[in-house]
Amino acid sequence: MTTLVQTLTHHTDDVNCCAFSSSCLASCSLDKTIRLYSVKDFSELPFSPLRGHSYAVHFCCFSSCGKFLASSSTDGTTILWDSRAGERLAILKQPSGNPVRVCRFSHDSTYLVSGAADGTLALWDVHLKKLRRSSTIEDGSVIACAFPPGVNNFVIGSTSGDLTLWDCQMKCLFNVKEAHDLGVTCCEFSPQPINDNSGSPSFLMASCGQDNKIKFWVMSQLHPSGYKIRIRCSLNHHTAPVLSCCFSPDGQILVSGGAPLYTLKQHTRYVTACAFAPDLPLIATGSMDKTVNIWRIGVKSYSGEDFSAQINRSFQHWSEDEVGSWLSAEGLEDLVDVFKTNNIDGQELLSLTKESLINDLKIESLGLRNKILRKLDEVKVQMESASTGVPDEFLCPISREVMTDPVIAADGYSYQRDAVESWINTKKRTSPMTNMPLQSSLITPNRTLKMAIDRWIDAHKVLQLPAKQLN
């Protein structure tokens, strides 16, 4: 069940894009502004709106670390912002000076890609705030861009209808001609790698276009420098151009926007943007009706779990911003700055004691100290009371033990690193799952799976033990 939480009406023209970080929602508009809101109550942040572009703002996105916000505009620039203070860090001028339609950060926040109306691509060094490389597509405007999880290659979509995979040396790795007949409008990768029995690491991508269609693609790595993108299926439920799409954090749900929403009936004009919150059961949608709607997924989250349990499972791995969001959600927003100043992340949060609150954080109020400790105790109790059954996907297919360093082999399956390395060295490079020859001995860290396992271990307070001892 999905319900409307709030409608934001601050923009004075069409909303072009929405993006979430762990603590903020950003939206940008034809009105030349970027607006930022707290995910706690969707109140506008004190330094919002951000004004720096002289023409319409087409796209905005956060870096994975949450520190940076980027926005691209018809004025031919991409602006890099400090998302925590609203400070403008750099103005990145597109080499051709043409309107910039899209920008995206790499997953490690090292690079920023910007694409323009004349087909130019620019690769920026985020930390040095300078141009690294540039290139140009053969035909059309660059209007969409996405990075697969954990990989610094990226796919761009164009008004000519092509989808093209590039690496960070600006080398074209693969091209799908006329993926959408009338032009690509958006492309997004699922946050989770997939096993598709291709014998190689694979990623699921969705694209949408002016042809009213949503298409699902599988991107597979054939060898270290070789990739292939192939169609998996096509959806034809929309009756008008599909302008945006996004995956849920677990990769199980895709939301798409185009004509006025059918399931989420609220916008009165085309839906131009949609975004999932990374740590909350929320969706944001933006529209040509100048509004941004916030939707909450019902009591059960999209993965079928109670959301509070989902949050608790990732507690230990929270960033400083996520700790700030938790404090705000618990009515402790006055302490956010204190915790950030002291660099309190999830690990530090779990280790807080009455003494550290007094001596290190200088929290003098007995009531505030007691409330913090009480909230932490509630979380720990929930974590301890959770079931300890081990999900099968967390077990190495070779050793049947909980994986601590999962990697993806060339057969597309995940294994414990030392177990699969030993297998490859002694079993003549055959797949432990299919017994078919492996095309490559390459293994790739499965960071997403490792994060899930670490969260599960934290939630269930188990050690790395053989499965038979855990069940």
C-alpha positions in Angstrom: 0.0 0.0 0.0 1.3 3.4 -0.9 0.0 6.7 0.6 0.7 10.3 -0.2 2.7 11.9 2.7 3.2 15.4 1.5 3.1 17.7 -1.5 5.8 20.3 -1.9 4.8 23.4 -3.9 7.8 25.7 -3.6 8.9 25.5 -7.3 7.3 28.0 -9.7 7.8 26.0 -12.9 8.1 22.4 -14.1 10.0 20.0 -11.8 12.7 18.2 -13.9 14.4 15.9 -11.4 14.3 14.6 -7.8 17.1 12.9 -5.9 17.6 11.5 -2.4 20.6 11.3 -0.1 20.3 9.6 3.3 19.2 12.9 4.9 18.0 15.1 2.1 15.6 15.3 -0.8 16.7 17.6 -3.7 14.5 18.8 -6.6 15.3 21.0 -9.5 13.1 23.0 -11.9 12.7 25.2 -15.0 12.6 28.0 -12.4 16.4 27.9 -12.3 16.6 26.7 -8.7 17.5 23.5 -6.7 15.5 23.1 -3.5 16.6 20.9 -0.6 14.4 19.3 2.1 15.0 17.3 5.3 13.8 13.7 5.0 12.6 14.0 8.6 9.6 16.2 7.9 10.3 17.6 4.4 10.8 21.1 5.7 12.9 23.2 3.4 16.5 23.5 4.6 17.6 27.0 5.7 20.0 27.5 2.7 17.5 26.4 0.1 16.8 27.3 -2.6 20.2 27.0 -4.3 20.6 29.7 -6.9 23.6 29.6 -9.3 22.2 28.7 -12.7 21.1 31.4 -15.1 18.7 29.1 -17.0 16.5 26.0 -16.3 18.0 23.2 -14.2 17.5 19.9 -15.9 19.1 17.4 -13.5 20.4 17.0 -9.9 22.1 14.1 -8.1 23.9 13.3 -4.8 27.2 11.6 -4.5 27.2 8.2 -2.8 28.9 9.7 0.3 26.2 12.3 0.5 28.7 15.2 0.7 28.2 16.5 -2.8 25.3 17.6 -4.9 25.6 18.2 -8.6 23.2 20.1 -10.9 23.2 20.6 -14.6 21.5 23.4 -16.6 20.6 24.9 -20.0 23.3 27.5 -19.2 26.0 25.0 -20.2 27.3 24.3 -16.7 27.3 21.7 -14.0 27.6 23.1 -10.5 29.1 21.1 -7.7 27.6 22.0 -4.3 28.3 21.1 -0.7 25.0 19.4 0.1 25.4 20.0 3.8 25.8 23.7 3.7 24.5 24.7 0.3 27.9 26.2 -0.6 28.9 26.3 -4.3 32.2 24.4 -4.7 32.8 24.7 -8.4 31.2 25.7 -11.7 32.1 23.1 -14.3 31.7 24.5 -17.8 30.8 22.0 -20.5 33.6 22.0 -23.1 31.2 22.8 -25.9 29.2 25.4 -23.9 25.9 23.6 -24.9 23.0 23.0 -22.5 23.8 20.2 -20.0 20.9 17.7 -19.8 22.3 15.1 -17.3 25.0 14.6 -14.7 25.9 11.5 -12.6 28.5 10.7 -9.9 30.5 7.4 -10.1 29.8 5.1 -7.2 33.1 6.0 -5.4 32.4 9.7 -5.9 35.7 10.1 -7.8 34.2 11.1 -11.1 31.2 13.2 -12.3 29.9 12.7 -15.9 27.9 15.4 -17.6 26.2 15.1 -21.0 25.0 17.9 -23.2 22.5 18.7 -25.9 25.1 18.6 -28.7 26.2 15.1 -27.7 29.3 16.1 -25.8 30.4 14.1 -22.7 32.6 15.5 -20.0 34.3 13.5 -17.3 35.2 15.6 -14.2 37.5 14.8 -11.3 35.3 15.6 -8.3 38.1 16.2 -5.8 40.3 18.3 -8.2 37.2 19.9 -9.7 38.7 19.8 -13.2 38.0 18.2 -16.5 39.7 14.8 -17.0 38.4 13.8 -20.5 35.7 14.6 -23.0 34.1 12.9 -26.0 31.1 13.2 -28.3 28.5 10.7 -29.4 27.7 10.4 -33.1 24.1 11.5 -33.1 21.6 13.2 -30.8 21.7 14.8 -27.4 22.9 13.0 -24.2 19.9 12.9 -22.0 20.4 9.9 -19.6 23.3 8.4 -17.7 23.8 5.6 -15.1 26.6 3.7 -13.4 26.2 0.0 -12.7 26.8 -0.9 -9.0 30.4 -0.9 -7.9 31.7 -0.2 -11.5 33.1 3.0 -12.8 31.9 2.3 -16.4 28.7 4.1 -17.3 25.9 4.0 -19.8 24.5 7.0 -21.6 21.2 7.3 -23.4 20.5 9.7 -26.3 17.7 11.3 -28.2 18.7 9.2 -31.2 17.6 6.2 -29.2 21.0 4.6 -28.5 22.4 3.2 -25.3 26.2 3.3 -25.1 28.6 2.0 -22.5 31.8 3.9 -21.8 34.7 3.5 -19.5 36.4 6.3 -17.5 39.0 6.6 -20.3 36.2 7.7 -22.5 36.5 4.5 -24.6 33.2 3.2 -26.1 32.8 -0.4 -24.9 29.4 -1.3 -26.3 26.5 0.3 -28.2 22.9 -0.6 -28.6 21.5 1.1 -31.7 17.9 2.4 -31.5 17.2 0.9 -28.1 14.1 3.2 -28.1 12.6 4.2 -31.4 12.0 7.9 -30.6 14.8 8.5 -28.1 15.9 7.4 -24.6 14.6 9.6 -21.7 16.2 7.8 -18.7 18.2 4.7 -17.7 18.9 3.3 -14.3 20.7 0.2 -12.9 19.4 -2.0 -10.2 21.5 -1.5 -7.1 21.9 -5.3 -6.9 24.0 -7.4 -9.3 22.2 -10.4 -10.8 22.9 -14.0 -11.6 21.6 -14.6 -15.1 23.4 -17.9 -15.9 25.5 -16.1 -18.5 28.8 -17.2 -16.9 29.8 -13.6 -16.2 29.2 -10.8 -13.7 25.9 -9.2 -14.8 23.8 -6.1 -14.0 20.1 -5.3 -14.6 19.3 -2.0 -16.2 16.0 -0.3 -17.0 15.5 2.3 -19.7 12.5 4.3 -20.8 11.8 6.4 -23.8 9.6 8.5 -26.0 8.2 5.3 -27.5 6.0 4.8 -24.3 8.1 1.7 -23.4 10.1 0.5 -20.5 12.9 -2.0 -21.4 15.0 -4.2 -19.1 18.5 -5.0 -20.2 21.3 -7.3 -18.9 24.8 -5.9 -19.0 27.4 -8.7 -18.7 31.1 -8.5 -18.4 32.6 -11.1 -20.8 36.2 -10.4 -19.9 38.1 -7.5 -18.1 37.5 -5.1 -21.0 34.6 -6.7 -22.9 30.9 -6.1 -22.2 27.6 -7.0 -23.8 24.2 -5.4 -23.3 21.2 -7.5 -24.3 17.4 -7.0 -24.0 15.6 -9.1 -21.4 12.0 -7.8 -21.8 9.9 -4.8 -22.7 6.9 -3.4 -20.9 4.1 -1.5 -22.7 1.8 -0.3 -19.9 2.3 3.4 -20.5 0.2 5.2 -23.1 2.5 8.2 -23.4 6.3 8.9 -23.3 7.9 7.5 -20.1 10.2 10.2 -18.8 11.8 8.7 -15.7 12.3 5.4 -13.8 14.1 4.3 -10.6 14.7 1.0 -8.7 14.1 0.5 -5.1 17.3 -0.1 -3.0 16.7 -3.8 -3.0 16.2 -3.9 -6.8 12.8 -5.5 -6.4 10.6 -2.6 -7.5 10.8 -0.3 -10.5 8.8 3.0 -10.5 8.3 4.8 -13.7 6.8 8.2 -14.5 5.2 9.6 -17.7 1.6 10.5 -18.2 -0.3 11.4 -15.0 0.3 8.5 -12.6 -2.3 5.7 -12.6 -1.4 3.9 -9.4 -0.3 7.0 -7.6 -3.1 9.4 -8.7 -2.1 12.9 -7.6 -0.1 14.8 -10.3 -2.2 16.6 -12.9 0.4 16.8 -15.6 3.3 14.6 -16.9 5.5 13.0 -14.2 9.0 13.9 -15.1 11.0 12.5 -12.2 10.9 9.8 -9.6 13.4 8.7 -6.9 13.5 6.1 -4.1 15.0 7.1 -0.7 18.0 4.9 0.1 17.1 4.3 3.8 13.4 5.1 4.1 10.3 3.6 2.5 9.7 6.8 0.5 9.3 7.7 -3.1 9.5 11.2 -4.5 7.8 12.2 -7.8 8.2 15.4 -9.7 5.9 16.8 -12.3 5.1 19.5 -14.9 2.4 20.6 -12.5 5.3 22.3 -10.5 4.9 20.0 -7.5 6.9 17.2 -5.8 4.9 14.5 -4.1 6.3 12.3 -1.3 4.8 8.8 -1.1 5.3 6.3 1.7 5.2 2.6 1.1 2.9 0.9 3.6 3.7 -0.6 7.0 5.6 -3.4 5.3 8.6 -2.3 3.2 9.1 -3.3 -0.4 11.3 -6.2 0.6 8.5 -7.6 2.8 10.1 -6.7 6.1 8.9 -4.4 8.8 10.8 -1.2 8.0 12.1 -0.6 11.5 13.8 -4.0 11.3 15.3 -3.1 8.0 16.8 0.1 9.4 18.1 -1.7 12.5 19.8 -4.3 10.4 22.0 -1.6 8.8 22.5 0.4 12.0 26.2 -0.4 12.5 27.0 0.7 8.9 25.3 4.0 9.0 27.2 7.1 7.8 27.4 10.3 9.9 24.5 11.7 7.8 22.4 8.6 8.5 23.0 9.0 12.2 21.8 12.5 11.8 18.6 11.4 10.1 18.0 8.9 12.9 18.4 11.5 15.5 16.0 13.8 13.7 13.5 11.0 13.4 13.7 10.3 17.1 13.1 13.9 18.0 16.7 14.6 18.8 17.4 17.0 15.9 19.1 19.5 18.3 21.9 17.0 18.7 22.6 16.5 15.0 25.4 19.1 14.8 27.0 17.8 18.0 27.2 14.3 16.6 28.5 15.4 13.2 31.2 17.6 14.9 32.3 14.5 16.7 32.2 12.3 13.6 29.7 9.8 15.1 28.8 7.1 12.6 26.8 3.9 13.2 29.7 2.0 14.8 30.5 4.9 17.2 26.8 5.3 17.9 26.4 1.7 19.1 29.4 2.2 21.5 28.1 5.3 23.2 27.8 5.2 27.0 26.6 7.6 29.7 30.2 8.6 30.3 31.0 9.3 26.6 27.9 11.4 26.3 29.0 13.5 29.2 32.8 13.6 28.7 33.1 13.4 24.9 29.9 14.9 23.5 29.4 17.3 26.4 25.7 16.7 26.6 24.8 18.2 29.9 21.0 17.5 29.9 20.2 14.3 31.9 17.0 14.0 30.0 18.7 14.0 26.6 21.3 11.5 27.7 18.7 9.2 29.0 16.6 9.5 25.8 19.6 8.7 23.6 20.5 5.6 25.7 16.9 4.5 25.8 16.5 4.7 22.0 19.8 2.8 21.6 18.6 0.1 24.0 15.3 -0.3 22.0 17.3 -0.9 18.8 19.6 -3.4 20.4 16.6 -5.3 21.9 15.0 -5.5 18.4 18.3 -6.7 16.9 18.7 -9.4 19.5 15.2 -10.7 19.2 15.4 -11.2 15.5 15.4 -14.7 14.0 18.8 -16.3 13.4 18.0 -18.4 10.3 20.7 -17.8 7.7 19.5 -16.7 4.2 20.9 -19.3 1.7 22.3 -16.5 -0.5 24.7 -15.6 2.4 26.3 -19.0 2.3 29.2 -19.9 0.1 28.0 -22.6 -2.4 31.4 -24.4 -1.9 32.0 -24.3 1.9 28.3 -23.6 3.0 29.6 -21.1 5.5 28.5 -17.5 5.9 30.7 -15.5 3.5 32.9 -12.7 4.9 34.5 -11.7 1.5 32.0 -12.5 -1.2 33.1 -12.3 -4.8 31.4 -12.8 -8.2 33.0 -15.4 -10.4 32.8 -15.6 -14.2 29.8 -17.9 -13.9 27.8 -15.0 -12.3 27.5 -16.7 -8.9 28.9 -15.4 -5.6 31.4 -17.3 -3.5 33.7 -16.8 -0.6 37.0 -15.5 -2.1 39.4 -18.0 -0.7 37.1 -20.9 -1.4 36.5 -20.0 -5.1 40.2 -19.1 -5.6 41.2 -22.6 -4.3 38.5 -24.2 -6.5 39.7 -22.4 -9.7 43.3 -23.4 -8.9 42.5 -27.1 -8.3 39.4 -27.8 -10.5 40.7 -26.6 -13.8 38.6 -23.5 -13.9 35.1 -25.0 -13.9 32.0 -23.5 -12.3 31.3 -24.9 -8.8 27.6 -24.4 -9.6 27.2 -25.6 -13.2 30.4 -27.6 -13.7 30.8 -25.7 -17.0 34.2 -24.2 -18.0 34.7 -20.7 -16.7 35.4 -18.2 -19.5 37.7 -16.3 -17.1 39.4 -16.6 -13.8 38.4 -13.0 -13.0 36.6 -12.5 -9.7 34.9 -9.3 -8.7 34.1 -8.1 -5.1 30.4 -8.3 -4.4 30.2 -5.3 -2.2 26.4 -5.2 -2.1 26.2 -8.8 -0.9 29.0 -8.1 1.7 27.0 -5.2 3.1 23.9 -7.3 3.3 25.7 -10.1 5.1 27.4 -7.6 7.5 24.0 -6.1 8.3 22.5 -9.5 8.9 25.3 -10.5 11.2 25.0 -7.3 13.1 21.2 -7.7 13.4 21.4 -11.3 14.5 24.6 -11.1 16.5 26.1 -14.2 15.1 29.7 -15.1 14.4 31.1 -16.6 11.2 30.1 -20.2 11.9 29.3 -23.1 9.6 25.6 -23.1 8.6 24.9 -26.2 10.6 25.9 -24.4 13.8 23.8 -21.4 12.9 20.6 -23.3 12.2 
